[in-house]
Structure formats: structure tokens, C-alpha cells
Amino acid sequence: MTDPLTPLLDLLELEKLEENLFRGLGHGGETSRRIFGGQVVAQALAAAYRTVEARSCHSLHSYFIRPGDPSMPVIYEVDRARDGGSFTTRRVTAIQKGRQIFNLAASFHVAEDSPTHQHPMPDVTGPGGLASRESLRASMVDKVAPERRADFLRSSPIEVREIAPYDLFDPKPVPDAHHLWFRLVRPVTGSDVLHQCLLTYASDMYLLGSALRPHGQSWLTGEVMTASLDHAIWFHDRIDFSDWHLYSMDSPYSGGARGFNRGAIFARDGRLVASVAQEGLIRPMRS
């Protein structure tokens, strides 16, 4: 059986073309129709890290400009905006066919001690005994158009277990707040940088759907067009994505054909390791 994690690790192994210029593979991700948003964010972060020493990313802010073509590589151009005494700033532009498809700004910080606090991890059902994404999708694949079944059943490098799975084919209005557990499909040894990039990839999964839940909508019903518009992450603590993490998501607002979504990612020991925010296009399909 093919290991679904190996292609993701390959995606993060960028080729250096020139100083501040890198090339990443386009194929892979969660769909064959366009480059998965989390993939281009993770690759851009990996490119920025190739120009930074002894500092960790504490925040990134990015915009999706055009859909990425998975049939061709992506060029990442890094602008070394600033190297300060405590903080480093990088800007990354992702390019295909001579046009920007994505841009990112990331800030890196030296390690410093200070008082700390955090909100507690929600008290929810643990991952043991919850159905896997693969088993849930296999049980409903007959409802998917034949030409989309391969993508629907596509093996993912991320193991996901939703606490209260949302019916994508017969959605009903439910609260926007929801939770899932996720981790790599197998343990990976590697640097803190690698695990930060891997979590970045996974942070784009399920988040946009938060804004659809109160309206009883789904990206599979053909009634609404969805796309990620931006993506922001704040990294708070060390990440070991080989172990389970809780992704707690909600959507405080939707309107104007856009939905705003938030996520808090907790390690299984209760540490808040990252916070995520994203606005997405939610446009009713017109006949």
C-alpha cells in the first residue's frame, strides 16, 4: 500500500534555484483539480524558513490570489524584508505561468521567556472510538458523481476523526462550532520546522466549512461556490504532529458572500499550540 505521507514530505522538499528562489512540486494535496490551499501555504512557509536561521515562525498571513495548477511546479520568491535583533520578516510570492497565485508574510522570533496563559482545551470526546474520515467517506461514496469519486476517496496524509460528523450530502442547519482530532497518518521524526509546516498544511482542512454549517450548506450539494480567500496562523508552542491534536473551530460571522472562520489547535496534553483564522468565499450558485 502506498504511504500517503511520503508525497507530502516530498512537497516540502523545495529545490533551490537561486538565492531566495525555490521551486516546489504542484501535484499532491487533497484534490487533483487544483492545488490544495494548505499545500501552498506550507510550501511558502518552508521557502521562508530556508532564508532564516535560529528563529521560529510565530505568525503568518497570506492571500490566495488565483487557483494553483497541480500539473506544474510552483516558484517561490522570498523577499528578505527585515532581519532585526529579535524579529525577522519574510515575504513570499508563489508564481505559476508568470503570475502570482499566492503571497505570504511571515514573522520569526528568537526564543524568549515570559509569563504565559491560555484558554483551556474544550472538554470533548477523545479520538479513540471515533470513525475515521476514510470510513465515513467510503460509506457515502455512492452519493458522489462517478467522475469525482477518486478525489473523494483520495488517501490523505492527515488522519482525521470528527467528533460530530456533518452530513455533506443532506446538510441541516447546526451550530457553527465543531471539533475534530487530527494527526499525521504515521509518526515522523524531524525538526520543529517540519512539524510546523505539516500542521500548516492540515490547518486548511475543514475550517471553511464552519461558515456553511448554520445555513445547512455543503460544498458537495452544488448549491454554493466556496474558496479560501486568505489564511493566517499564530504559532504559540512546540508541535509534534505525530500525535493527536484537537482542532476546535467556529464561524462568528458570514455575509456579503464571505464567511469568517477561526480555529484553535491544542496538543493532546492541553497546550494551545496554534490559532488560525480564515475568510472564505461563500457564493450561492446561480442557475
C-alpha positions in Angstrom: 0.0 0.0 0.0 1.3 3.5 -0.9 2.2 5.7 2.0 0.2 8.9 1.6 2.5 10.8 3.8 5.6 10.4 1.6 4.2 12.7 -1.2 3.5 15.5 1.4 7.1 15.2 2.7 8.3 15.5 -0.9 6.2 18.6 -1.4 8.1 20.3 1.4 11.5 19.5 0.0 11.9 22.6 -2.1 14.5 22.8 -4.8 16.8 25.9 -4.6 17.0 27.6 -8.0 18.9 30.7 -7.0 19.4 32.9 -3.9 15.9 33.5 -2.5 14.3 31.5 -5.3 12.8 28.0 -4.8 10.7 25.5 -6.8 8.1 23.2 -5.3 6.1 20.4 -6.8 2.5 21.3 -7.7 0.9 17.8 -7.5 -0.4 16.2 -4.4 -2.7 17.6 -1.7 -6.3 16.8 -1.1 -7.6 17.2 -4.7 -6.4 16.7 -8.3 -8.4 19.6 -9.7 -6.4 22.4 -8.1 -3.5 22.9 -5.6 -4.9 22.5 -2.1 -4.6 25.8 -0.2 -2.8 24.3 2.8 -0.2 22.9 0.5 0.9 26.3 -1.0 0.8 27.9 2.5 3.1 25.1 3.8 5.5 25.3 0.9 5.7 29.1 1.2 6.5 28.8 4.9 9.1 26.2 4.0 10.7 28.6 1.5 10.8 31.4 4.0 12.5 29.1 6.5 15.2 28.4 4.0 16.3 32.0 4.5 16.1 32.2 8.3 18.4 30.9 11.0 17.8 30.1 14.6 14.3 31.7 14.8 10.8 30.2 14.7 7.8 31.5 12.9 5.3 32.9 15.3 2.8 34.2 12.7 1.9 34.2 9.1 -0.7 36.0 7.0 -1.4 35.0 3.4 -3.8 35.6 0.5 -4.9 33.1 -2.2 -5.0 35.1 -5.5 -5.5 32.5 -8.2 -6.2 28.7 -8.3 -3.0 26.7 -8.5 -2.4 24.3 -11.3 -1.3 20.9 -9.8 0.1 19.8 -13.2 3.1 22.1 -12.9 5.6 23.3 -10.3 5.3 26.5 -8.2 8.1 29.0 -8.0 8.5 30.7 -4.6 10.3 34.0 -4.4 11.4 35.1 -1.0 11.9 38.8 -0.1 14.2 39.2 3.0 12.2 42.2 4.2 14.0 42.6 7.6 16.5 40.9 9.9 16.2 42.6 13.2 17.6 42.0 16.7 14.7 39.8 17.8 12.4 39.5 14.8 12.8 38.5 11.2 10.3 39.3 8.5 9.9 37.5 5.2 7.5 37.9 2.2 7.0 35.1 -0.2 5.3 35.2 -3.6 4.1 32.0 -5.3 4.2 32.1 -9.1 2.8 29.9 -11.9 2.8 30.8 -15.6 4.4 34.2 -14.7 1.5 35.2 -12.5 1.1 35.4 -8.7 -1.2 32.7 -7.3 -0.5 33.4 -3.7 1.5 35.6 -1.3 2.5 35.3 2.3 4.1 37.4 5.0 5.7 35.6 7.9 7.4 36.8 11.1 10.1 34.9 13.0 11.2 35.5 16.6 14.1 34.4 18.8 13.2 32.3 21.8 12.4 34.4 24.9 10.9 33.7 28.3 7.9 35.4 29.7 4.7 34.8 31.8 2.2 32.6 29.9 -1.5 31.9 30.0 -4.0 30.2 27.6 -7.7 29.3 27.4 -8.3 25.7 28.4 -8.8 23.0 25.8 -12.5 22.2 25.3 -13.8 19.1 27.2 -14.7 16.9 24.2 -14.7 13.2 23.3 -11.2 11.8 22.7 -10.2 10.3 19.3 -10.4 6.7 20.4 -13.5 5.1 19.0 -14.4 7.9 16.6 -14.9 7.0 12.9 -12.0 7.9 10.6 -12.5 10.1 7.6 -11.8 7.2 5.3 -14.5 5.0 6.7 -17.1 7.8 6.6 -16.3 8.7 3.0 -16.4 5.0 2.0 -19.8 4.7 3.4 -21.2 7.5 1.3 -19.2 7.3 -1.9 -22.2 6.0 -3.9 -23.7 9.5 -3.5 -20.7 11.1 -5.3 -20.7 11.6 -9.1 -18.6 8.9 -10.7 -16.0 11.4 -12.1 -15.4 12.8 -8.6 -15.1 9.5 -6.6 -11.4 9.2 -7.0 -10.8 12.6 -5.4 -13.4 11.9 -2.7 -11.7 8.6 -1.7 -8.2 10.1 -2.1 -5.8 8.9 0.6 -4.8 11.8 2.9 -1.5 12.2 4.8 -3.6 13.5 7.7 -5.7 11.2 9.8 -9.0 12.9 10.8 -11.7 11.9 13.3 -14.7 14.3 13.6 -16.5 14.4 16.9 -19.9 15.0 15.3 -19.6 14.4 11.5 -21.6 16.8 9.3 -23.7 15.3 6.6 -22.2 16.7 3.4 -25.0 15.3 1.2 -28.1 16.2 3.2 -26.9 19.1 5.4 -29.1 20.6 8.0 -28.5 23.8 10.0 -26.3 23.1 13.0 -24.2 25.3 15.3 -21.1 26.7 13.7 -18.8 25.4 16.5 -17.3 22.0 15.8 -14.3 19.9 16.7 -12.1 17.2 15.2 -8.9 15.3 16.1 -6.1 15.1 13.5 -2.6 13.9 13.2 -0.1 12.5 10.6 -1.1 9.1 9.4 2.2 7.8 10.8 4.9 9.2 13.2 7.6 11.4 11.6 10.9 12.3 13.2 12.1 15.7 12.1 12.7 19.2 13.1 10.3 21.6 14.8 10.2 23.4 11.5 9.0 20.3 9.6 6.2 19.7 12.1 5.2 23.4 12.0 4.9 23.1 8.2 3.0 19.9 8.4 0.5 21.4 10.8 0.2 24.4 8.5 -0.8 22.1 5.6 -3.5 20.5 7.8 -4.9 23.7 9.2 -6.7 24.4 5.9 -8.8 21.3 6.3 -12.5 21.6 7.4 -12.1 25.3 8.5 -14.0 26.9 5.7 -17.0 24.6 6.3 -17.6 26.2 9.7 -19.4 29.1 8.0 -21.6 26.7 6.0 -23.0 24.8 9.0 -25.5 27.4 10.3 -27.1 27.6 6.9 -27.3 23.9 6.2 -25.0 24.1 3.2 -22.2 21.9 1.9 -19.6 22.2 -0.9 -20.9 18.9 -2.3 -24.5 19.8 -2.9 -23.8 22.1 -5.9 -25.7 25.0 -4.2 -22.8 27.1 -3.2 -19.4 28.1 -4.5 -16.6 28.1 -1.9 -12.9 29.1 -2.0 -10.4 30.1 0.6 -9.5 33.8 0.3 -6.8 34.2 3.0 -5.2 32.2 5.8 -3.5 33.3 9.0 -1.8 31.3 11.7 -0.2 32.2 15.0 2.1 29.6 16.4 2.2 29.5 20.2 4.1 26.4 21.3 6.1 23.4 20.0 4.3 21.0 17.8 4.7 17.2 17.4 2.1 16.4 14.7 2.8 12.7 15.0 0.4 12.8 18.0 -3.3 13.7 18.1 -4.3 17.4 18.1 -7.7 18.9 18.7 -8.9 21.4 16.1 -11.7 23.5 17.6 -13.4 25.7 15.0 -16.2 28.2 14.8 -17.5 30.9 12.5 -18.5 34.2 14.2 -19.9 35.8 11.0 -20.9 35.3 7.4 -22.3 37.8 5.0 -21.6 39.5 1.7 -20.8 36.1 0.1 -17.9 35.7 2.6 -17.6 33.6 5.8 -15.1 34.3 8.6 -13.7 31.2 10.4 -11.5 30.7 13.4 -9.7 27.7 14.8 -7.7 26.8 18.0 -5.3 23.8 17.8 -4.5 22.0 21.0 -1.9 19.3 21.6 -3.4 16.2 23.4 -1.8 17.4 26.6 -3.9 20.5 26.6 -1.4 23.0 25.3 -2.7 25.6 22.8 -0.1 25.3 20.0 -1.7 27.4 17.3 -4.5 29.7 16.4 -6.0 30.0 12.9 -8.2 32.5 11.0 -9.6 32.4 7.5 -12.1 34.2 5.4 -13.7 32.2 2.5 -15.9 32.9 -0.4 -19.4 31.5 0.0 -21.3 32.4 -3.1 -24.7 31.0 -3.9 -24.7 29.2 -7.3 -26.8 31.0 -9.9 -28.8 29.0 -12.4 
